[in-house]
Amino acid sequence: MRRIRLGELEVAYLTAGPDDGRPALLLHGYPDTAWSWCHLAPVLADRGYRVVAPFLRGYGPTGLAPDGCYQSGALVADAVALRRALGDDRPALLVGHDWGAVTAYGAAVFAPDLWDRVVTMAVPPLPTGAAVRDPGLVGKQLRASWYMGFQQLPWLSEAVLDRLVPQLWADWSPGYDATADVERVLAALDTPARRTAALRYYRAWLQPWHRSPRYRREERAVFGMPRHPLLYLFGADDGCVRPELSRLASSLCATVEVPDAGHFLPVERPGAVAAAVTGFLDA
């Protein structure tokens, strides 16, 4: 575990690989931690990458946002600042899962010269939504996204987070034993302020008063398409983002549907994920 200061924000991160290796930035999602990359990081390290997997703002041991902002634009700003703080002029590999995927899209569009390839998982490029023509799919996705509405509720959603987190893992990755993963998530969200931080990711998405003009450009970038080679992976049994929706991303980028995997595919099917990522890097 290492730490780095990005302005007023202290970021903790896991690392693997040689210190002089080409950088690879791996971004986790919700409800998750940087430990979700414990399988992929060694694979990349063995290929010579200097892997950096930060805990996102608000998730311990990274600090709380000094400006109180947890919108996606702030996450993009953090990713870009972290990449620059790491040094090395070579473009980096950028990998993101869930909120990390949203952040990766934005960082790649906002600061394209910092990256050479992008891999995302479990949340397709946001322009994919424009390809949806089936009202039935819209209804299915809205039902799967019920938690987003619930987490707009202050105090109540914080109060039940210790029960909600294991339920979401069970619903989103059916059949996977997430005991150890859930323990790490709850350890990272071990105070009321950290719980609120994680939930404000969602509140900022739907409640504009939780967003700051400071991150306006980064926020817009999230809705763009990276110009880099882009690989999108998703689980065939994902209970969070409907696989039918993810399949539509094939019109925008290379996609891989991972069988027998749900939303948290980096820990569910690490071998399949590693094979897809290394194949993409070798292509």
C-alpha positions, 0 to 999 in steps of 0.5 A: 500500500502506497500513498500519494497526494493530489492537491488536498486529497491523499490517495492510497493505492495498491501497486505491482510490477517494476517501478520503471514499467509502463504505467497501468491505472486500474479503477474500481467501482461500487460497492467494491475496492481496489482489491478487485484487481488482485487477479489482473494486477499480477498478470499485467505486472508480469508483462512489465507494467507498473500497476497502480490501483487506487482506492477512489475518493471517499473509500478508505484508506483514501481520504474524503473529498476535500471539496465534498464533490463525488460527481463523475467529473471529480473522479475523472479529475482524480484519475488524470491528476494521479496519472500525471503525478506518477510521472513517465511520459509514456501513455498508460493503459487505463482499466476501469470497472463499474464507476471506474469504467465511467471514469475511464471513459471520461479520463480518456476523452478529457486527457487523451494523450495520457493513455494508449489503450482503454479497457472497461468492464460492466458499464458500457460506453454511455452513448450505448444508451442511444442505441436502445430501441426496445421498451422492454429492455428499458423496463428491465434495466430500470428495475435492475437499477432500483438501488440508484433511486433508493440511494438518493435517500439521505440517512436511510440508505447510509443506515442499511448499507451494511445489509445492502452491500452483500445483497447487491453482490448476491444479486449482481453476481449470482452464485459467487461467494463474495464474503471476502469482497464484502468485508473489504468494502465495508472496511473501506466504508467504515464511517458515516462520512465514508458511507455518504461519500460512496452514495454521493456518487449516485446522488451527484448523478441525479441531483445537480446540486451535488455537482460543482462547475469546477468539474464541468468539462470532466463531467461532459467528457464522461459521455464521449467516446475514447479515440483509443483502442477500446475493449469492453467486457461484461458478464453474461449473468450481470444482474446490475447492467443487463447483458442485452444492453451491454451487447449493444456496445458492439456497435461502438467498440470491441466487446467480450461477453464473459460466460458464467460471470456477473457484474464483478467479473474481475474476481468471478472469472479472473482467468477469462478476464486476463485472457481477454485483456492480454489478447487485446494488448497483443492485438 
